[in-house]
Amino acid sequence: MSNTPMAASPLTRAVLEIDEYASGLGWDQPARLFALVDTTRLKTQEPALAAQLGLDEEQTTGLTPIEQDEIPTGKPLDEFLGTIAWPDAVVGCALTVERLMLPPSAEASVPEGLSEHKLTQWVAEHPDRQEVRMTVAVLRNGTRDSALRLREKDSPTEVLTGGDLVPGLAEALAATFEE
């Protein structure tokens, strides 16, 4: 992925690579889960898989995202994440998911006592809602990073990155590495 900027850390590069991949698929996509593996180890231990993933000779460091099977749609995301156990070769994981968000100014006007379904419907109909794609990644050692892309500013130069942008999702992903 030559358009991915040379970010400070391998985790940030992996997050931006996944964001770029998801962007290429367009909007209104299901959530996608990725295993993150050490590129050097992958090339040494699984050369056929490395070749299948298109890793060339120059790519010897960093993290390689490997998309996992489709996430079941009938199950809440947190419940699904609770069923995951990663093999030792996986050093981290990432998830990309689309959501509707409201600006903080609109949160005060949320009606009280709505069911989850009614609240989702209310947000979907709100004039200030924003569609956002979140890519969140965590490593076994607890390091986290994420990227946010607004649908109305759908450009690689408009992607916001940071370790604490989606703390709840990062916690859920980190829990997939707990014994």
Helices and strands as residue ranges (DSSP letters): H 10-25, E 32-38, H 39-45, H 47-52, E 63-67, H 77-81, E 90-101, H 104-107, H 116-125, E 130-139, E 144-150, G 151-153, G 156-158, E 160-162, H 167-174, G 175-177
